[in-house]
């Protein structure tokens, strides 16, 4: 019998969650079209970190990449998400 030696850490265990463009826009109080535009590397020199899940773009909210992107722009990621633990 072959045992599976791969370990998997869920997004929640890692401290972040996977969200779509609409959820990201809501958390930043921005238009969805603006979020989509800012995630395209050919529209900006510093695009929003994103990954593709099939044809859909997803964001890892709370990940070091997203938090760094937000901090670079003067956002407090906890305030942007509505998290009271600022």
C-alpha positions in Angstrom: 0.0 0.0 0.0 1.3 3.5 -0.9 0.8 6.2 1.6 0.2 9.8 0.6 3.1 11.9 2.0 1.8 15.2 0.8 0.6 17.7 3.4 -2.1 20.2 2.7 -2.7 23.4 4.6 -6.0 25.1 3.9 -6.3 28.8 3.3 -8.0 29.2 6.7 -5.2 27.4 8.5 -2.7 29.6 6.7 -4.6 32.7 7.8 -6.1 33.9 4.6 -9.2 33.2 2.5 -9.8 33.0 -1.3 -12.2 35.6 -2.5 -13.4 36.8 -5.9 -13.3 40.3 -7.5 -16.7 41.3 -6.2 -15.7 40.5 -2.6 -12.4 42.2 -3.0 -14.1 45.3 -4.3 -16.5 45.4 -1.4 -13.7 45.0 1.2 -11.9 48.0 -0.4 -15.0 50.1 -1.0 -14.1 50.1 -4.7 -15.9 49.3 -8.0 -15.5 45.7 -9.2 -14.3 47.0 -12.6 -11.5 48.9 -10.8 -10.3 45.8 -9.0 -10.3 43.8 -12.2 -8.4 46.6 -14.1 -5.8 46.9 -11.3 -5.2 43.1 -11.4 -4.0 43.2 -15.0 -0.2 43.6 -15.3 -0.6 45.5 -18.6 -2.8 48.1 -17.0 -0.4 49.0 -14.1 3.2 48.7 -13.1 2.2 47.1 -9.7 -0.9 44.9 -10.2 -3.0 43.4 -7.4 -1.6 39.9 -6.6 -4.1 37.4 -8.2 -4.2 33.8 -9.2 -6.4 32.1 -11.8 -8.8 29.3 -11.0 -9.8 28.3 -14.5 -11.0 31.4 -16.2 -11.7 33.2 -12.9 -9.4 35.5 -11.0 -9.2 34.9 -7.2 -7.4 36.8 -4.5 -5.9 35.4 -1.3 -7.2 37.9 1.2 -4.9 38.1 4.2 -2.0 36.6 2.4 1.5 38.2 2.7 1.3 39.3 -1.0 -2.0 41.0 -0.6 -1.2 42.6 2.7 2.1 43.9 1.3 0.3 45.3 -1.8 -2.3 47.0 0.5 0.4 48.4 2.9 2.4 49.8 -0.1 -0.7 51.9 -0.9 -1.4 53.1 2.6 -4.3 50.7 3.4 -4.6 49.0 6.7 -5.7 45.5 5.5 -7.7 44.9 8.8 -9.6 48.2 8.3 -10.2 47.4 4.6 -11.7 44.0 5.6 -13.8 45.5 8.4 -11.9 43.5 10.9 -12.0 45.1 14.3 -8.6 43.8 15.4 -6.6 46.7 14.0 
